[in-house]
Amino acid sequence: MALIPNISGFPLTDLIVGSQIYFPPLFKAVMLGFPLWLVIHRQLRDWMYAGDVWHPLLMDLSFFALSVCLSLVLLIALS
């Protein structure tokens, strides 16, 4: 039994478990993008908070948005 059916013609398929839990494609992109953001954040944290970046929290949020966008592109490309 496949949890994510491969339906041709649709770029993203939604995952419905039972009749109560619904995982839209954006939720799956956030769940895939979060570990990617954790890796990027861990690698660049010392540089961002050392004073070289004017607003480190805004840059951190930008990296999170970029990682979610990248994971959404990967979801579309792989489905």
Buried (B, 14 or more C-beta within 10 A) or exposed (E): EEEEEEEEEEEBBEBEEEEEEEBEBEEBBBEBBEEBBEEBBEEBEEEBEEEEBEEBEEBBEEBBEBBBEBBBEBBEEEB
